[in-house]
Amino acid sequence: MNIGEHDKHDDALRALHTDALDHLSPRVRAQLQQRRRAALRGEGAQAPASKWRLAVPLAAAATVGALVIGMQLRSLPPTTNAPAIVTTQPVSTHTGSDDTVIAATLEENPDLYVWLASDDAALMAME
């Protein structure tokens, strides 16, 4: 295209623009003028303050926290409950020292020694 054709093209576009402006309602025209003045003053369209603007970072932090806790719980070895020590004979109530009471209790219940020899006791000792 040469320079004359560019001028004709520009003139045609300007005529179409003027024709489009003539067919606008007065209300739309007033809004466009207000927005044009605001743009020339440097006032951009302000995004409304949203109460949800922190929702995505908070949700991401909560998700990461839940994953960390889940991974920690998953890496722990399963715990087994030790069998309850049931005495078949009442514990003696003599007035000796605490060591003798504990020794007497251990002597009365041989199930404790069976449990100590089991794999469960070794697992609990490793914890």
Buried (B, 14 or more C-beta within 10 A) or exposed (E): EEEEEEEEEEEEEEEEEEEEEEEEEEEEEEEEEEEEEEEEEEEEEEEEEEEEEEEEEEEEEEEEEEEEEEEEEEEEEEEEEEEEEEEEEEEEEEEEEEEEBEEBBEEBBEEBEEBEEBEBBEEBEEE
